[in-house]
Amino acid sequence: MKYNANLSAIGVPTLRLDLANTSTALSSAVIKSVPHEKWEQARRTILDNTMEIDPYINEHKHHLKETNPRKAKDEKWIQDMHN
């Protein structure tokens, strides 16, 4: 069997860009500004849906109830203060 250097391997992707002759960046960063309200909403969604955070949320709500005994049974107040 002879080796044929002119054949390409099946299933092996070929490089489409000659990196040796490239003098500019391949891509650049795009910075987008997000309104604070949207950022806060995304942050709350992540925190509310992360199980590792649950003990801290419960601890904070317990602290609110202990430091505000008159409002301890008002779940809406507790939730509003937590948020």
N, C-alpha and C positions, 0 to 999 in steps of 0.2 A: 504494500500500500504506500502511495506517495503522499507527501504533505503538500497541500495546495494553499499558499498564503493569500490568494486572491478571493477566497471564499469567506463569507461571514457566518458566524455560528448562529444556529437556529435558537430563538428564544432569548438571546443575550442582547439587551438594548445597546444601541450604538450612541456615542456622544454626538449630539447635534450642534454643539457649539465648540469652536476651537478656542479653549481657554488660554492658550499660549499667545494668541494674537488679540486678546481682549484687553483694552487699556482703561475701560470705564467699569463702573459698578454694574453688577448684573441686575440689581434692583435697589430701590431707595425706600426709606421708611416714609410712611404717610402718617402724619399726626392728626388725629381728629379730636375735636373738643366735644365733650359730652356735657349737657346741662347738669348742674348739681342735682336737681330733682331726679333725673333719670339714673344718675350714678348711684344715688342713695336708694332708689327703688331696686336696682340690680343687686346692690350690697345686701339689702334686707332679704331679698329672695334667696340669695345664696346662704345667708346665715340661717334663715328659717328652714331651709331644706338640707342642712348639714347635720347629721346625727351627732357628730363629735361636739357640737356646740350646745346641744340640749341640756347637759348638766349645768352649764353656765347660765343659760336662760332661766332654768328653774331656780337656781341659786339667787339670781337677781330678783325674780318675782317674789321669792320667799323673803328676801331682804326688804323689798318694798312693803310687804305685808307687815313685817315686824316693826318697821320704823314708822308706819302709818296705820295703827290699829283701827282707827275710825273708818278707814277706807279699805280695810283688808278683805271685805266680802264683795266689794264692787269690782267685779272682774274687768269691766270696761275701763275703769280708771287704772287698774293694774296694767292692763295691756297698753293703754295710751302712754303711761309713764315708762313702761319698758321700751316702747318704740322710740 
